[in-house]
C-alpha cells in the first residue's frame, strides 16, 4: 500500500512536430536529441521560449517547423509502507 507524501507541480513547454515530442536520446546516446511518440519522454522547458528553432541541439533536428505547446506537469511522491 502506498501513501502520497508530496507533490510538485510546475508549468513548462514542449517542442512538438508531426505528432512527436523533442527529447533526450536513449542511455547510449543520452546527449543526443531525438523525437519521441510519448510526451513523457520529452524535455520540459521551464524557460519561456518564443521560437523552438532557437533551441540548441547537438544534432540537426529540423526544428524550423516545430511548435511550442504549454503544459502542466505533476510529480507525485509516494511512500510504500
N, C-alpha and C positions, 0 to 999 in steps of 0.2 A: 504494500500500500504506500502511496506517495502523498506528500503534503507540500503544497506550494509555500515556499519561504521567501520568495522575492519575485519582482517583476521589473523589467526595464523596457521602456517604450521610447521610441525615437522616430524621427522623420528623416527621409533622405530621398535620393533619386536613383533610378536605374536607367541604364542605357539599353535601348531595345532597337532591334532592326529585324524585319522579316519574321516576326514572331519568336525571335531568340533574344537572349539576355547576355550582356557583356560581363565576363567574369574571369577569374584566375584559371590557369590550366590545372592538370592533374598533379599528383605527387611528384612525378618525374619532371614535369615541366611547369612547376608552380610559379615561376617568374614570367612565364609566357601568358598571353591572354587568349581567350577562346570564347566562342558563342555557346551558350547553354540553352537547352529547352526549358529547364526549370528555373524560375526566378530566385529560388532559394540559393542557387549556386552563383548568383550574380554579385557583383561588387555594389555595395550600397554607398553612394557618395553622400557624405554628410555636408559637404560644402555646396553652395548654390551654384550650379553650373548653368550657363546660358547657351552653350554650344558643345555638344558631345564630340565634335571633330577636333576640339582643342585638348582633349584628354591625352596625356602622354601614354603611349603604349609601346612596349618593346618590340612588338611585331605589327606589321601593317594590317589593320583590321577593317579598313574601308568604312570609317565612321562618318563619312560625309552625309549619308542619307539616314543616319541613326536619329532616334528621337529620345527625349528625356521624359520619364514618367515619374510623378511624385508618389511615394509610398510611405506607409507607416509600418514599422516593424515592432514586434513584441517578443521579448525573450523572457521565458518563464523558467525560474529556478525552482527545482523540486528536490526534496529530501526523501530518500527511500529508507523507511524505518523497518 
